[in-house]
Amino acid sequence: MKHRLLTTGMAAGIVLFAAMPAVAGGVSAEAAFEQLKSLAGTWKGSAEGEGEEAATEAEKAGQIIHEIRLSAAGTVVMETMGPGTEHEMINMYHVDGDDLVLTHYCAGGNQPTMRLDRGASTAARLIFDYSGGTNHDPQVDQHIHSADIRLVDGDHIVSAWSAHAGGEQVGMMTFHLARAE
């Protein structure tokens, strides 16, 4: 009887394992992208941080707005940080093969690209690391170098953005956002 239960349990485990997407680490690009898609809507909150990428006083006072929407027939998630402000920035997320790619269109005029660290990420925490970009020299110019997006629950996000210049971190901005719509 014990042998039959063990065999049945192992078979169920094999079926569940086979149904899971193959990934090199903790989360697949597709699963992470689906998580991001679920965030579509308007978000409001506050920010804290240091460095040249620090939020304005109004933003720190809790007037942060992020808008997240789907585009390109649902193949791109577009996040607008500070829509309509002089510091408006856009983040575009899309799947590229086995990777989830994030391009940050910065108010500073550069466009760093980051890829999901699938091994370090989980369904509730998406970690993106620098992989290239345009209009900057990563060893000299200031740019966003990494992002850590924590999906606290369906109505709360905490995202931390690391700025680098001269080859090292020079600032970190953390947004605490709640779903507004």
C-alpha positions in Angstrom: 0.0 0.0 0.0 2.9 2.4 0.9 4.5 1.6 -2.4 1.3 2.4 -4.4 0.9 5.7 -2.6 4.5 6.7 -3.2 4.2 5.7 -6.9 1.0 7.6 -7.3 2.5 10.7 -5.5 5.6 10.5 -7.7 3.5 10.3 -10.9 1.4 13.3 -9.8 4.6 15.2 -9.2 6.0 14.3 -12.6 2.7 15.5 -14.3 2.8 18.8 -12.4 6.5 19.3 -13.2 5.9 18.6 -16.9 3.1 21.1 -17.0 5.3 23.9 -15.6 7.1 26.2 -18.1 10.8 25.3 -18.5 12.9 28.1 -17.0 16.5 28.4 -15.9 15.5 29.8 -12.6 12.5 30.9 -10.6 10.1 32.3 -13.1 9.5 32.2 -16.9 9.4 35.3 -19.1 5.8 34.4 -20.0 4.7 34.1 -16.4 6.4 37.3 -15.4 4.8 39.1 -18.4 1.3 37.9 -17.4 2.0 39.3 -13.9 2.8 42.7 -15.5 -0.3 42.6 -17.7 -2.4 42.1 -14.6 -1.2 45.5 -13.3 -3.0 47.5 -16.1 -4.6 50.6 -14.6 -3.8 53.8 -12.7 -1.5 53.7 -9.6 -0.9 56.4 -7.0 1.5 56.6 -4.2 4.8 58.1 -2.9 8.5 57.8 -3.6 11.7 57.9 -1.6 15.2 57.9 -2.7 18.5 59.7 -3.4 20.6 60.7 -6.3 19.8 62.8 -9.4 16.8 60.5 -10.2 15.1 61.5 -6.9 11.5 62.5 -7.1 10.3 66.1 -6.8 8.8 67.3 -3.5 5.3 66.9 -4.9 6.0 63.3 -5.8 7.5 62.6 -2.4 4.3 64.1 -0.9 2.2 61.2 -2.3 1.2 62.6 -5.7 3.0 59.9 -7.8 1.0 58.6 -10.6 1.9 55.6 -12.8 -0.3 54.5 -15.6 0.0 50.9 -16.9 -1.7 49.7 -20.1 -1.4 47.0 -22.7 -0.4 47.9 -26.2 0.5 46.3 -29.6 -2.4 43.7 -29.3 -1.4 42.8 -25.8 2.3 42.0 -26.6 3.7 45.1 -24.8 3.1 46.5 -21.3 3.6 50.2 -21.3 4.1 52.0 -17.9 4.1 55.8 -17.9 5.7 57.3 -14.8 4.5 60.8 -14.0 2.2 61.2 -17.0 2.0 64.8 -18.2 4.8 66.0 -16.1 8.1 67.5 -17.2 9.8 64.3 -15.9 7.5 61.8 -17.6 9.2 58.5 -18.4 8.0 55.4 -20.2 8.9 51.7 -19.4 8.1 49.2 -22.1 8.1 45.4 -21.2 7.9 42.7 -23.8 8.8 39.0 -24.2 11.8 38.2 -26.5 12.1 34.4 -26.8 12.9 33.2 -23.3 13.6 36.7 -22.0 11.4 39.5 -20.6 12.9 42.8 -21.7 12.4 46.2 -20.1 13.4 49.4 -21.9 13.3 52.6 -19.8 12.8 55.7 -21.9 14.3 58.2 -19.4 13.7 61.9 -19.1 17.5 62.2 -19.2 17.4 61.2 -22.9 18.8 57.7 -22.7 17.2 54.3 -23.1 18.7 51.6 -20.9 17.6 48.1 -21.6 17.3 45.4 -18.8 16.4 41.7 -18.9 14.5 39.7 -16.3 16.8 37.8 -14.0 14.7 34.6 -14.2 16.8 32.8 -11.6 16.5 35.5 -9.0 12.9 36.5 -9.7 9.7 35.0 -8.4 6.1 35.5 -9.4 5.9 38.2 -6.7 9.3 39.8 -7.3 10.6 40.7 -10.8 14.3 41.6 -10.9 15.7 43.3 -14.0 19.4 43.8 -14.7 21.1 46.0 -17.2 21.8 44.5 -20.6 22.6 47.5 -22.9 20.8 50.6 -24.3 21.2 53.7 -26.4 22.3 57.3 -25.9 24.6 56.6 -23.0 28.0 55.0 -22.1 27.2 52.8 -19.1 30.8 53.3 -17.7 30.4 57.1 -17.7 26.8 58.4 -18.1 24.0 58.3 -15.5 21.3 55.8 -16.4 18.8 53.4 -14.8 20.7 50.2 -14.3 18.3 47.8 -12.6 14.7 47.5 -11.4 13.2 45.4 -8.6 9.4 45.2 -8.9 7.6 43.7 -5.9 4.0 42.7 -6.4 2.8 43.0 -2.9 -0.8 42.0 -3.8 -3.2 42.8 -6.6 -3.5 46.4 -5.4 0.0 47.3 -4.2 3.4 47.5 -5.9 6.8 48.5 -4.6 9.4 49.2 -7.3 13.0 50.2 -6.7 15.1 51.7 -9.6 18.9 51.9 -9.3 20.8 54.7 -11.1 24.4 54.2 -12.1 27.1 56.6 -13.3 30.8 56.1 -13.7 30.3 52.3 -13.4 28.8 52.4 -9.9 25.5 53.0 -8.2 24.7 56.7 -7.5 21.1 56.6 -6.5 18.0 54.5 -5.7 14.4 55.6 -6.1 11.6 53.4 -4.5 8.0 53.9 -5.5 5.2 52.7 -3.1 2.1 52.5 -5.3 -1.6 51.5 -4.7 -4.1 50.8 -7.4 -6.3 53.8 -8.0 -8.5 52.4 -10.8 
